[in-house]
């Protein structure tokens, strides 16, 4: 996935040219044998793409994942054949493409469980479900939104309109990279199709993945920022013994000393939490916001994207909308574009991170004073 950033705004009907690299299929490029032999020696960062947040899947997703795995021959229980089987399962005749899914899902039911039960949905449902099925089987996968190629007009031109907006899946293979899979049935008019690969040259056989098995990922290492500071994981960010602070926020002193206690509490939290800010690491900065927001009852829902979560959080602290967007944008750029901020961008991220957390603390103070 790529993003185009323009230094200046585009004028109406102004044209621009984009050069893109497209993976080669066959003839020494991508093939079934190449991907099936890629193995599972993933880099450490790939672990985030097998994580399943609590509540984002349910029993139907877990049962279906194991059923798909068990139906594969033992020699084909590698990540590629698993991804191919999941894609074909969802693309099959049992599932129907429909944009009207009102009233289909049960309250608090995950998107994946709903689609697997109702067998009806549109591209976002199919892509989400495939990602969750693969992650249940510890295959690194991510959800992607963009546009299909569109309709050919001749002379090498294509018309890409709103009907070509689409969501699909990318699966990571060691030494190969991200490979596109599309499990959504329909919309072939705009160029949608299954990922079909040639067999390719023979590849050495690898040890298959057994049902219920969990390939081991290495534990994440401390993140080192561009200034050489070693940043601890977010969960270890607060100093020892500071857990009482959250309890103090909830019970918040007697009315007679409420205001003074809140000021002291805020000061303690600022000192303890800002002592080693992860503002130079976008992912850790975002997780820091999530951690604090969750503690105060504004955590993300399992199905929310980064931008959806920060947008909903901004409704609670509207004065921090810009700062939350800066943190979210840096997180997305780092995670999906592999671009880390530097210079002014790094300084802006640090400042936005500090201000956003102060805004959340003020929200707690206002709510506590109103009790």
Order of alpha helices (4+ residues) and beta strands (2+ residues): alpha-alpha-alpha-beta-alpha-beta-alpha-beta-beta-beta-beta-beta-beta-beta-alpha-alpha-alpha-alpha-alpha-alpha
